[in-house]
Amino acid sequence: MENDAVIRNIIFDWSGTLVNDFPFVLEATNSLFVHHGRKPFTVEEFRRKFYLPFAQFYKEYLPEVSLEQLEIHYHESFQELQEKIHPLPHALDILEYCKTRGIKIFLLSTIHSGHYERQSARLGLKGYFTQAYVRALDKREYIHRILQEHSLKVDETIFVGDMQHDIETAKHGGIRSCAVLTGYDTEEKLRAVHPDLIFENLEGLLQYLKKEAPQESPRPIPTVGALIFRKDGKMLLVRTHKWSNRWGIPGGKIQWGESSVIALGREIFEETGLRLTNISFEMVQDCVHPPEFYKPAHFILLNYVARTDGGEVKLNHEANDFRWVTAPEARGMDLNIPTRILLDHACPEKV
């Protein structure tokens, strides 16, 4: 498909595209086949024989068992295995890039809704999607609905997946298709359905998006964050994927037209659900290519100290855990470097 329009909307598949669940799906599937007296698949056999919609796959290979029975057994086997699933390389990079560039992101996947909620929350990926369409047994039945519900232009939209069915779905919707070789189908199978783009992994797509986007010179990013204290004197720390799962303070980027204090209040509320009082500026830090951050970056960190009158902490997708701790307890935790510097500045140890 010859198309010079800039990509403004990306529909992602989940399994094998954003997360590496192939080994665990294979294990759960083999458990199901062995349970019904069939030989388990080898990796090569499964890549060669498995296809979507999976209802047709099971009808071909286990015709005597109802889909309802198969799903019950499969989900029981997969339930705990999914705790081992991690994002594929460059998944977070491309989601972050799309977020910062204003590219709308959607999810279209066959994944069970319960599994998606559990995985996406644990991996910190849920909040990136404008909307997630899951439990889509035949994705071709959903593609026009997505385009219509969100008024997406077909020439500005691309579907990214790892299986023939994903490419066929894109063609069915009249949008561009992109295949990645990180999942279920082999390169031979994917090339047989003629995707518009094909990459070894998501880094290839990321570089493609960057090349077609208007070029900007990289600049330092101003951010705000705060040590937040509640009435009992304990401070809030959060743990995030972006900072190598180390503990730090909540905060984020200053938007165009915002004062730093307004940005701080907005970011803290978005990330924790807390309202701040008694906000006071503490320090500024130059943070140039921090080794703990998941990608090269240059931040100017405006650090504050603030209080909250209380309330329940409600984390969004940017953090995966939180704790209220004293300053001595915080010093014993695996803090990221900027947070440790701020803690020592704001709460110096008594000699």
C-alpha positions as CSV (number, residue, x, y, z in Angstrom):
1,M,0.0,0.0,0.0
2,E,1.5,3.3,-1.1
3,N,0.7,5.9,1.5
4,D,2.4,9.1,2.5
5,A,0.0,10.2,5.2
6,V,1.5,10.6,8.7
7,I,0.5,7.9,11.1
8,R,-1.7,9.4,13.8
9,N,-3.4,6.3,15.2
10,I,-1.9,2.9,16.0
11,I,-3.9,-0.2,16.9
12,F,-1.7,-2.7,18.7
13,D,-2.2,-6.4,19.2
14,W,-1.2,-7.6,22.7
15,S,0.2,-11.2,22.7
16,G,3.5,-11.5,20.8
17,T,3.4,-7.8,19.9
18,L,3.7,-5.9,23.1
19,V,4.2,-8.7,25.6
20,N,6.2,-12.0,25.4
21,D,3.5,-14.5,26.4
22,F,4.3,-17.2,23.8
23,P,6.1,-19.7,26.1
24,F,3.2,-19.6,28.6
25,V,0.4,-19.7,26.0
26,L,2.2,-22.8,24.5
27,E,2.5,-24.4,28.0
28,A,-1.2,-23.8,28.8
29,T,-2.3,-25.0,25.3
30,N,-0.2,-28.2,25.7
31,S,-1.7,-28.8,29.1
32,L,-5.1,-28.7,27.4
33,F,-4.1,-31.0,24.6
34,V,-2.5,-33.6,26.9
35,H,-5.6,-33.5,29.1
36,H,-7.6,-34.6,26.1
37,G,-5.2,-37.3,25.0
38,R,-3.3,-35.4,22.3
39,K,0.4,-35.0,21.9
40,P,1.9,-31.7,23.0
41,F,3.1,-29.3,20.4
42,T,6.8,-28.5,19.9
43,V,7.6,-24.8,19.5
44,E,8.1,-25.2,15.8
45,E,4.8,-27.2,15.4
46,F,2.8,-24.6,17.3
47,R,4.2,-21.7,15.3
48,R,3.4,-23.6,12.1
49,K,-0.1,-24.9,13.1
50,F,-1.6,-22.3,15.4
51,Y,-3.8,-19.6,13.9
52,L,-6.6,-17.2,14.6
53,P,-9.5,-17.1,15.1
54,F,-8.6,-19.7,17.7
55,A,-12.2,-21.1,17.8
56,Q,-11.5,-22.5,14.3
57,F,-8.1,-23.8,15.4
58,Y,-9.6,-25.8,18.2
59,K,-12.4,-27.0,16.0
60,E,-9.8,-28.4,13.7
61,Y,-7.6,-30.1,16.3
62,L,-10.0,-30.9,19.1
63,P,-13.4,-31.1,17.4
64,E,-15.0,-33.3,20.0
65,V,-14.6,-30.7,22.9
66,S,-16.7,-27.6,23.2
67,L,-15.1,-24.2,23.1
68,E,-16.6,-23.5,26.6
69,Q,-14.9,-26.6,28.1
70,L,-11.6,-25.8,26.4
71,E,-11.6,-22.2,27.7
72,I,-12.2,-23.3,31.3
73,H,-9.3,-25.7,31.2
74,Y,-7.0,-23.2,29.4
75,H,-7.7,-20.3,31.7
76,E,-7.1,-22.5,34.8
77,S,-3.7,-23.5,33.4
78,F,-2.8,-19.9,32.3
79,Q,-3.9,-18.1,35.4
80,E,-0.6,-18.4,37.3
81,L,1.7,-18.7,34.3
82,Q,0.8,-15.1,33.3
83,E,2.7,-13.8,36.3
84,K,5.9,-14.6,34.4
85,I,4.9,-12.5,31.3
86,H,7.0,-9.3,30.6
87,P,6.8,-6.6,28.0
88,L,8.7,-7.3,24.8
89,P,11.8,-5.2,24.1
90,H,11.0,-1.6,23.0
91,A,7.3,-1.9,23.9
92,L,7.4,0.7,26.6
93,D,9.6,2.9,24.3
94,I,7.1,3.0,21.5
95,L,4.1,3.5,23.8
96,E,5.9,6.4,25.5
97,Y,6.9,7.9,22.1
98,C,3.3,7.7,20.9
99,K,2.1,9.3,24.1
100,T,4.5,12.2,23.9
101,R,3.8,12.8,20.2
102,G,0.0,12.7,20.5
103,I,-0.4,9.5,18.5
104,K,-3.6,7.8,19.6
105,I,-3.1,4.2,20.7
106,F,-5.7,1.4,20.8
107,L,-5.6,-2.2,21.7
108,L,-7.3,-5.0,19.7
109,S,-6.7,-8.4,21.1
110,T,-8.2,-11.9,21.7
111,I,-6.9,-11.8,25.3
112,H,-9.4,-12.7,28.0
113,S,-10.5,-9.5,29.7
114,G,-9.5,-10.7,33.1
115,H,-6.0,-11.7,31.9
116,Y,-5.6,-8.3,30.2
117,E,-6.6,-6.4,33.4
118,R,-4.2,-8.4,35.5
119,Q,-1.3,-8.2,33.0
120,S,-1.6,-4.6,32.0
121,A,-1.9,-3.3,35.6
122,R,1.1,-5.3,36.7
123,L,3.2,-4.3,33.7
124,G,2.2,-0.6,33.8
125,L,0.8,-0.6,30.3
126,K,-2.9,-0.1,30.8
127,G,-3.0,3.7,30.9
128,Y,-1.5,4.2,27.4
129,F,-4.5,3.1,25.5
130,T,-7.3,5.4,24.4
131,Q,-9.4,2.3,24.5
132,A,-8.7,-1.5,24.8
133,Y,-10.9,-3.9,22.7
134,V,-10.2,-7.3,24.2
135,R,-11.8,-10.7,23.9
136,A,-12.0,-10.0,20.2
137,L,-12.3,-13.6,19.0
138,D,-12.4,-12.4,15.3
139,K,-10.7,-9.1,15.1
140,R,-12.1,-8.4,11.6
141,E,-15.5,-7.9,13.3
142,Y,-14.1,-5.1,15.4
143,I,-11.9,-3.1,13.1
144,H,-14.6,-1.0,11.4
145,R,-16.2,-0.3,14.8
146,I,-13.0,1.1,16.2
147,L,-12.5,3.3,13.1
148,Q,-16.1,4.6,13.3
149,E,-16.3,5.1,17.1
150,H,-13.1,7.2,17.2
151,S,-13.5,8.9,13.8
152,L,-10.1,7.5,12.7
153,K,-8.9,8.2,9.1
154,V,-7.9,5.0,7.4
155,D,-4.9,6.6,5.7
156,E,-3.6,7.8,9.1
157,T,-4.1,4.5,11.0
158,I,-2.0,1.3,11.2
159,F,-2.6,-2.1,12.9
160,V,0.5,-3.7,14.4
161,G,0.5,-7.4,15.1
162,D,2.5,-10.6,14.9
163,M,0.0,-13.0,13.2
164,Q,-1.6,-13.4,9.8
165,H,-4.9,-12.6,11.3
166,D,-3.7,-9.2,12.4
167,I,-2.6,-8.3,8.8
168,E,-5.8,-9.7,7.4
169,T,-7.8,-7.5,9.9
170,A,-5.9,-4.4,8.8
171,K,-6.7,-5.1,5.2
172,H,-10.3,-5.8,6.0
173,G,-10.5,-2.3,7.6
174,G,-8.6,-0.6,4.7
175,I,-5.8,0.6,7.0
176,R,-2.1,0.0,6.9
177,S,-0.6,-3.2,8.3
178,C,2.6,-3.8,10.2
179,A,4.0,-7.2,11.1
180,V,6.6,-7.8,13.9
181,L,8.6,-11.0,14.2
182,T,8.5,-11.2,18.0
183,G,5.4,-13.5,18.4
184,Y,3.5,-16.4,17.1
185,D,3.8,-16.5,13.3
186,T,7.0,-17.1,11.4
187,E,8.4,-14.6,8.9
188,E,7.4,-16.9,6.1
189,K,3.7,-17.0,7.3
190,L,3.6,-13.2,7.7
191,R,5.2,-12.4,4.4
192,A,2.6,-14.7,2.7
193,V,-0.2,-12.2,3.6
194,H,1.9,-9.2,2.4
195,P,2.0,-6.7,5.3
196,D,2.7,-3.1,4.3
197,L,5.6,-3.0,6.8
198,I,7.5,-5.8,8.5
199,F,10.1,-5.4,11.3
200,E,12.2,-7.6,13.4
201,N,10.8,-6.0,16.5
202,L,9.1,-2.8,17.7
203,E,12.4,-0.8,17.5
204,G,12.1,-1.0,13.7
205,L,8.6,0.5,13.9
206,L,9.7,3.1,16.4
207,Q,12.5,4.3,14.1
208,Y,10.1,4.3,11.2
209,L,7.7,6.6,13.1
210,K,10.6,8.9,14.1
211,K,11.8,9.2,10.5
212,E,8.3,10.2,9.2
213,A,7.7,12.7,12.1
214,P,8.8,16.3,11.9
215,Q,12.3,16.4,13.4
216,E,12.9,18.3,16.6
217,S,16.1,19.0,18.4
218,P,16.2,17.2,21.8
219,R,15.9,19.4,24.8
220,P,15.9,19.0,28.6
221,I,12.5,18.1,30.0
222,P,11.3,20.1,33.0
223,T,9.5,18.0,35.6
224,V,8.1,18.3,39.1
225,G,7.9,15.9,42.0
226,A,7.4,16.0,45.7
227,L,8.1,14.3,49.0
228,I,4.5,14.1,50.4
229,F,4.0,13.9,54.1
230,R,0.8,12.9,55.9
231,K,-0.2,13.8,59.5
232,D,1.7,11.0,61.1
233,G,4.9,12.3,59.6
234,K,5.3,9.4,57.1
235,M,6.2,10.1,53.5
236,L,4.8,8.5,50.3
237,L,7.1,6.6,48.0
238,V,6.1,4.9,44.8
239,R,7.8,2.2,42.7
240,T,7.9,2.5,38.9
241,H,8.9,0.4,35.9
242,K,10.6,3.4,34.3
243,W,13.1,3.7,37.1
244,S,14.2,0.1,37.1
245,N,11.5,-0.8,39.7
246,R,13.3,1.4,42.3
247,W,11.4,3.6,44.8
248,G,10.9,7.3,44.2
249,I,8.6,10.2,44.5
250,P,5.5,10.8,42.3
251,G,5.6,13.6,39.7
252,G,5.8,14.3,36.0
253,K,6.3,16.7,33.2
254,I,5.2,20.3,33.2
255,Q,2.8,21.0,30.4
256,W,2.8,24.1,28.1
257,G,1.3,27.1,29.9
258,E,1.4,25.5,33.4
259,S,3.2,26.9,36.4
260,S,5.3,24.3,38.2
261,V,3.1,24.3,41.3
262,I,-0.1,23.7,39.1
263,A,1.8,21.0,37.3
264,L,2.8,19.4,40.6
265,G,-0.8,19.3,41.9
266,R,-2.1,17.9,38.6
267,E,0.6,15.2,38.3
268,I,0.2,14.1,42.0
269,F,-3.5,13.9,41.7
270,E,-3.3,11.9,38.4
271,E,-0.8,9.5,39.8
272,T,-2.0,9.1,43.4
273,G,-5.4,10.6,43.8
274,L,-4.1,12.9,46.6
275,R,-4.5,16.6,47.0
276,L,-1.6,18.7,48.2
277,T,-1.3,21.4,50.8
278,N,1.6,23.4,52.3
279,I,3.6,23.1,49.1
280,S,7.2,24.5,49.4
281,F,10.1,24.4,46.9
282,E,13.0,22.3,48.1
283,M,15.6,22.0,45.4
284,V,16.4,21.6,41.7
285,Q,18.4,18.7,40.3
286,D,20.1,18.3,36.9
287,C,19.4,14.7,35.9
288,V,21.4,13.9,32.8
289,H,21.1,10.4,31.4
290,P,20.2,8.8,34.8
291,P,21.4,5.2,34.7
292,E,18.3,3.8,36.4
293,F,15.9,5.3,33.8
294,Y,14.7,3.0,31.1
295,K,16.0,5.1,28.3
296,P,18.5,8.0,27.7
297,A,16.9,11.2,29.1
298,H,17.8,14.7,30.4
299,F,15.5,16.0,33.1
300,I,15.5,19.2,35.1
301,L,13.9,18.1,38.4
302,L,12.0,20.7,40.4
303,N,11.6,19.0,43.8
304,Y,9.1,20.1,46.4
305,V,8.0,19.1,49.9
306,A,4.2,19.0,50.5
307,R,1.6,17.7,52.8
308,T,-1.7,15.9,52.3
309,D,-4.7,15.8,54.5
310,G,-5.1,12.2,53.8
311,G,-7.2,10.1,51.5
312,E,-6.8,6.8,49.8
313,V,-3.9,6.4,47.4
314,K,-5.1,5.4,44.0
315,L,-2.2,4.7,41.7
316,N,-2.5,5.0,37.9
317,H,-0.6,3.0,35.4
318,E,2.7,4.9,36.1
319,A,3.5,3.1,39.4
320,N,3.0,-0.5,40.5
321,D,3.3,-0.1,44.3
322,F,3.4,2.5,47.1
323,R,4.4,2.8,50.8
324,W,4.1,5.3,53.6
325,V,7.4,5.3,55.4
326,T,9.5,7.3,57.9
327,A,12.7,8.9,56.7
328,P,14.9,6.2,58.3
329,E,12.8,3.5,56.7
330,A,13.1,5.3,53.3
331,R,16.9,5.3,53.6
332,G,16.9,1.5,53.9
333,M,14.9,1.1,50.7
334,D,16.1,0.7,47.1
335,L,15.7,4.4,46.1
336,N,16.5,5.9,42.8
337,I,19.4,8.4,42.9
338,P,17.4,11.6,42.6
339,T,15.0,10.6,45.3
340,R,17.9,9.7,47.7
341,I,19.5,13.2,47.0
342,L,16.2,14.9,47.7
343,L,15.6,12.9,50.9
344,D,19.0,13.8,52.2
345,H,18.4,17.5,51.4
346,A,14.9,17.7,52.9
347,C,15.4,15.3,55.8
348,P,19.1,15.4,56.8
349,E,20.1,12.8,59.3
350,K,20.7,14.0,62.8
351,V,24.3,13.6,63.9
